[in-house]
Amino acid sequence: MNGQNGGPDSVAAKMKVAAVEIEGALDNLLPRSDGPEGRLYEAMRYAVLAPAKRLRPILVLAGADLFNVSRNSALRVAAAVELVHTYSLLHDDLPCMDDDAMRRGQPATHLKFDEATAVLAGDALLPLAFQVLADPDTHADAGVRAELCLDLAQAVGGHGMVGGQAIDLAMQQGSANIGTITRAQQLKTGALIAFSAESGAILAQAAPQLRHALHAFSHDLGLAFQIVDDLLDAEGEEAAMGKGVRKDAAAGKATFVSLLGADRARTQAGILASQAVEHLEPFAANGEFLRSLAQFVVQRNR
């Protein structure tokens, strides 16, 4: 996916090709069964294989391309990231959390099946991700596999995605300032995006300064992504988004948009995307696709 890009249409085309590869890997890794656990596996596949942008796993592939990592290794890590991301969506959509009826353009898993099955499907997707990373097929070096598992665990636990969700839920019950919102989103959204962008450097055992550059890139990208998400919730259409909109305002939840206003939030997202691109300077022309992804994040309409 390296090299020059011809604009938004070219970026979208590259993303679509990468998404097909990722979905093929996911299809192979997700279990099938006609046994008594078959309903659980059906729910897992329903949630994971629903049409989606696959931005996080695409970041894995783009980062891995910087270091000429084998496609098989990169795809396995990309699939693991998507398994974790989908697990988080399954649980976030539950009535006890964000209570969403639609996800990825189809009924949320807890409505298609039932709440208990949705919980169990999420519970099964999370360890499957670590099973994929720990398998020797992902990388010959056990140390690399262990580092991938450690870093992903940190990205999704109490000091990462789950901690961010806890702060996010608390913000729905009272006021929050811009610092609290930024902290929540750095954990809830940014931590997994950071792992996605950095995982190629882990696979390649790259120099620390190169991994740091990717971390800085993903830090700014993650915040830009969340600001755009807030804008889309405030201004987007449910048919295009594939999920409910206007939920933040209805819940009285503080967001980047409610605190900054739409125009200022949009400007801030653009500034963050530009900053993210600057961090890719060490990669020269090889970072062009990642630069294009940063622009995609702030220009997307769903």
C-alpha positions as CSV (number, residue, x, y, z in Angstrom):
1,M,0.0,0.0,0.0
2,N,3.0,2.3,-0.2
3,G,3.7,4.8,-2.9
4,Q,1.9,7.8,-4.3
5,N,-1.8,8.2,-4.1
6,G,-4.1,10.0,-6.6
7,G,-6.5,11.6,-4.1
8,P,-9.5,10.5,-2.1
9,D,-10.9,8.1,-4.7
10,S,-7.5,6.3,-4.8
11,V,-7.3,6.1,-1.0
12,A,-10.8,4.7,-0.8
13,A,-9.9,2.1,-3.5
14,K,-6.8,1.1,-1.6
15,M,-8.7,0.8,1.6
16,K,-11.4,-1.3,-0.1
17,V,-8.7,-3.7,-1.4
18,A,-7.1,-3.9,2.1
19,A,-10.5,-4.5,3.7
20,V,-11.2,-7.5,1.5
21,E,-7.9,-9.0,2.5
22,I,-8.6,-8.4,6.2
23,E,-12.1,-9.9,5.9
24,G,-10.7,-13.0,4.3
25,A,-8.3,-13.4,7.2
26,L,-11.1,-12.9,9.7
27,D,-13.3,-15.4,7.9
28,N,-10.6,-18.0,8.2
29,L,-9.9,-17.3,11.9
30,L,-13.5,-17.1,13.1
31,P,-14.9,-20.4,14.4
32,R,-17.7,-22.3,12.8
33,S,-19.7,-25.1,14.4
34,D,-22.9,-27.0,14.1
35,G,-22.7,-28.1,17.7
36,P,-24.5,-26.6,20.7
37,E,-22.2,-23.6,20.7
38,G,-23.1,-22.8,17.1
39,R,-25.3,-19.9,18.0
40,L,-22.4,-18.2,19.8
41,Y,-20.1,-18.6,16.7
42,E,-22.9,-17.3,14.5
43,A,-23.1,-14.2,16.6
44,M,-19.4,-13.7,16.5
45,R,-19.3,-13.9,12.7
46,Y,-22.4,-11.7,12.4
47,A,-20.7,-8.9,14.3
48,V,-17.2,-9.2,12.9
49,L,-18.0,-9.7,9.2
50,A,-20.6,-7.0,8.9
51,P,-19.6,-4.3,6.4
52,A,-17.1,-1.8,8.0
53,K,-14.4,0.7,7.2
54,R,-11.7,-1.5,8.9
55,L,-9.6,1.6,9.6
56,R,-7.7,0.1,12.6
57,P,-6.6,-3.1,10.8
58,I,-5.8,-1.1,7.7
59,L,-3.5,1.0,9.9
60,V,-1.8,-2.3,10.9
61,L,-1.2,-3.2,7.3
62,A,0.0,0.3,6.4
63,G,2.4,0.4,9.3
64,A,3.7,-3.1,8.5
65,D,4.3,-2.0,4.9
66,L,6.8,0.6,6.1
67,F,9.1,-2.2,7.3
68,N,8.3,-4.8,4.6
69,V,6.8,-7.1,7.2
70,S,5.4,-10.4,5.7
71,R,1.8,-10.0,4.6
72,N,0.7,-13.1,6.6
73,S,2.1,-11.6,9.8
74,A,0.5,-8.2,9.2
75,L,-2.9,-9.7,8.3
76,R,-2.9,-11.8,11.5
77,V,-2.2,-8.8,13.7
78,A,-4.8,-6.8,11.7
79,A,-7.4,-9.5,12.3
80,A,-6.6,-9.5,16.0
81,V,-7.1,-5.8,16.2
82,E,-10.5,-6.1,14.4
83,L,-11.5,-8.9,16.8
84,V,-10.8,-6.6,19.8
85,H,-12.5,-3.6,18.2
86,T,-15.6,-5.7,17.5
87,Y,-15.7,-7.1,21.0
88,S,-15.7,-3.5,22.3
89,L,-18.6,-2.6,19.9
90,L,-20.7,-5.6,21.0
91,H,-20.4,-4.5,24.7
92,D,-20.7,-0.8,24.0
93,D,-24.0,-1.4,22.2
94,L,-25.6,-3.2,25.2
95,P,-28.5,-1.4,27.0
96,C,-26.3,-1.1,30.1
97,M,-23.7,0.8,28.1
98,D,-24.5,3.0,25.1
99,D,-27.8,1.2,24.2
100,D,-27.4,1.3,20.5
101,A,-29.9,-0.5,18.2
102,M,-27.9,-0.3,15.0
103,R,-24.3,-1.1,14.2
104,R,-22.5,-1.2,10.8
105,G,-25.8,-0.8,9.1
106,Q,-27.6,-3.8,10.7
107,P,-29.3,-4.5,13.9
108,A,-27.0,-4.6,16.9
109,T,-25.9,-8.1,17.9
110,H,-27.9,-8.1,21.1
111,L,-31.1,-7.4,19.1
112,K,-30.3,-9.8,16.3
113,F,-29.6,-12.6,18.9
114,D,-30.1,-11.7,22.6
115,E,-28.1,-9.8,25.2
116,A,-26.5,-12.9,26.8
117,T,-25.3,-14.1,23.4
118,A,-23.9,-10.7,22.6
119,V,-22.0,-10.6,25.9
120,L,-20.6,-14.1,25.3
121,A,-19.7,-13.3,21.7
122,G,-17.7,-10.3,22.9
123,D,-16.2,-12.4,25.6
124,A,-15.1,-15.0,23.0
125,L,-13.7,-12.4,20.5
126,L,-11.3,-10.9,23.0
127,P,-9.3,-14.0,23.9
128,L,-9.4,-15.2,20.3
129,A,-7.4,-12.0,19.4
130,F,-4.7,-12.9,21.8
131,Q,-4.8,-16.5,20.6
132,V,-4.1,-15.2,17.1
133,L,-1.2,-13.0,18.3
134,A,0.4,-15.8,20.4
135,D,0.4,-18.3,17.6
136,P,3.8,-19.0,15.9
137,D,2.1,-18.3,12.6
138,T,2.0,-14.6,13.5
139,H,5.8,-14.4,14.0
140,A,8.7,-16.8,14.5
141,D,10.1,-14.9,17.4
142,A,8.3,-15.7,20.7
143,G,9.6,-12.3,22.1
144,V,7.8,-10.4,19.4
145,R,4.6,-12.4,19.9
146,A,4.8,-11.6,23.7
147,E,5.4,-7.9,23.0
148,L,2.4,-7.8,20.7
149,C,0.2,-9.5,23.4
150,L,1.5,-7.2,26.2
151,D,1.0,-4.0,24.2
152,L,-2.5,-5.0,23.0
153,A,-3.5,-5.9,26.6
154,Q,-2.3,-2.5,27.8
155,A,-4.2,-0.8,25.0
156,V,-7.5,-2.4,25.7
157,G,-7.5,-2.8,29.5
158,G,-8.2,-0.4,32.4
159,H,-5.4,1.9,31.4
160,G,-6.7,1.9,27.8
161,M,-9.9,1.3,26.0
162,V,-11.9,-0.1,29.0
163,G,-10.7,2.8,31.2
164,G,-11.7,5.3,28.6
165,Q,-15.2,3.7,28.4
166,A,-15.5,4.1,32.2
167,I,-14.7,7.8,32.0
168,D,-17.1,8.1,29.0
169,L,-19.9,6.6,31.0
170,A,-19.2,8.9,33.9
171,M,-19.3,11.9,31.6
172,Q,-22.9,11.1,30.8
173,Q,-23.9,11.7,34.4
174,G,-22.4,15.2,34.8
175,S,-20.3,17.9,33.2
176,A,-16.8,17.4,31.8
177,N,-14.1,19.8,30.7
178,I,-12.0,19.5,27.6
179,G,-9.2,17.8,29.5
180,T,-11.5,15.0,30.8
181,I,-12.9,14.5,27.3
182,T,-9.5,14.4,25.8
183,R,-8.3,11.9,28.4
184,A,-11.3,9.7,27.9
185,Q,-10.9,9.6,24.1
186,Q,-7.1,9.0,24.2
187,L,-7.9,5.9,26.1
188,K,-11.2,4.7,24.6
189,T,-10.4,5.4,20.9
190,G,-6.7,6.4,20.8
191,A,-5.1,3.5,22.6
192,L,-6.2,0.8,20.1
193,I,-5.4,3.1,17.1
194,A,-1.9,3.6,18.6
195,F,-1.4,-0.1,18.9
196,S,-2.6,-0.6,15.3
197,A,-0.2,2.0,13.9
198,E,2.8,0.8,16.0
199,S,2.3,-3.0,15.6
200,G,4.2,-3.1,12.3
201,A,7.3,-1.6,14.1
202,I,6.9,-4.3,16.7
203,L,6.7,-7.1,14.1
204,A,9.8,-5.6,12.4
205,Q,11.7,-5.0,15.6
206,A,12.3,-1.5,14.3
207,A,14.4,1.2,15.8
208,P,12.8,2.9,18.8
209,Q,12.8,6.3,17.1
210,L,10.7,4.9,14.3
211,R,8.2,3.4,16.6
212,H,8.0,6.7,18.5
213,A,7.2,8.5,15.3
214,L,4.3,6.1,14.7
215,H,3.1,6.6,18.3
216,A,3.1,10.4,17.8
217,F,1.3,10.0,14.5
218,S,-1.4,7.8,16.1
219,H,-1.8,10.1,19.1
220,D,-2.8,13.0,16.9
221,L,-4.8,10.8,14.5
222,G,-6.8,9.2,17.3
223,L,-8.0,12.6,18.7
224,A,-8.8,13.8,15.2
225,F,-10.8,10.6,14.6
226,Q,-12.8,11.1,17.8
227,I,-13.5,14.8,17.0
228,V,-14.9,13.8,13.6
229,D,-16.9,11.1,15.3
230,D,-18.5,13.7,17.5
231,L,-19.2,15.9,14.5
232,L,-20.8,13.0,12.6
233,D,-23.0,12.2,15.6
234,A,-24.1,15.8,15.7
235,E,-24.5,16.4,12.0
236,G,-24.6,13.0,10.2
237,E,-27.4,10.9,8.9
238,E,-28.3,7.4,10.3
239,A,-28.5,5.8,6.9
240,A,-25.0,6.9,6.0
241,M,-23.5,6.2,9.4
242,G,-25.0,2.7,9.8
243,K,-25.8,3.5,13.5
244,G,-27.9,5.9,15.5
245,V,-27.0,9.7,15.6
246,R,-27.8,12.6,17.8
247,K,-27.3,10.3,20.8
248,D,-24.7,12.5,22.6
249,A,-27.0,15.5,22.6
250,A,-30.0,13.5,23.7
251,A,-28.0,12.1,26.6
252,G,-26.7,15.5,27.5
253,K,-23.2,14.2,27.1
254,A,-20.2,16.5,26.9
255,T,-18.3,16.1,23.7
256,F,-15.7,18.0,21.7
257,V,-18.5,19.5,19.6
258,S,-20.6,20.6,22.6
259,L,-17.7,22.3,24.2
260,L,-15.9,23.7,21.2
261,G,-18.7,24.2,18.8
262,A,-18.9,22.5,15.4
263,D,-16.7,24.9,13.5
264,R,-13.9,25.1,16.0
265,A,-14.0,21.3,16.5
266,R,-13.7,20.8,12.7
267,T,-10.8,23.2,12.6
268,Q,-9.1,21.3,15.5
269,A,-9.5,18.0,13.7
270,G,-7.8,19.4,10.7
271,I,-4.9,20.8,12.8
272,L,-4.4,17.4,14.5
273,A,-4.4,15.6,11.1
274,S,-1.7,17.9,9.9
275,Q,0.3,17.4,13.0
276,A,0.0,13.6,12.6
277,V,1.3,13.8,9.0
278,E,4.4,15.8,10.2
279,H,5.4,12.9,12.5
280,L,5.8,10.7,9.4
281,E,8.7,12.6,8.0
282,P,11.2,9.8,8.9
283,F,9.4,7.5,6.5
284,A,9.7,9.9,3.5
285,A,7.7,8.7,0.5
286,N,7.0,5.3,2.1
287,G,4.6,7.1,4.5
288,E,2.4,8.4,1.8
289,F,-0.5,6.0,2.4
290,L,-0.5,6.8,6.1
291,R,-0.6,10.5,5.2
292,S,-3.6,9.8,3.0
293,L,-5.3,7.9,5.8
294,A,-4.9,10.9,8.1
295,Q,-6.7,13.1,5.6
296,F,-9.4,10.4,5.1
297,V,-10.1,10.5,8.8
298,V,-11.0,14.2,8.8
299,Q,-12.8,14.1,5.5
300,R,-14.9,11.0,6.0
301,N,-18.7,11.2,6.2
302,R,-19.4,8.1,8.2
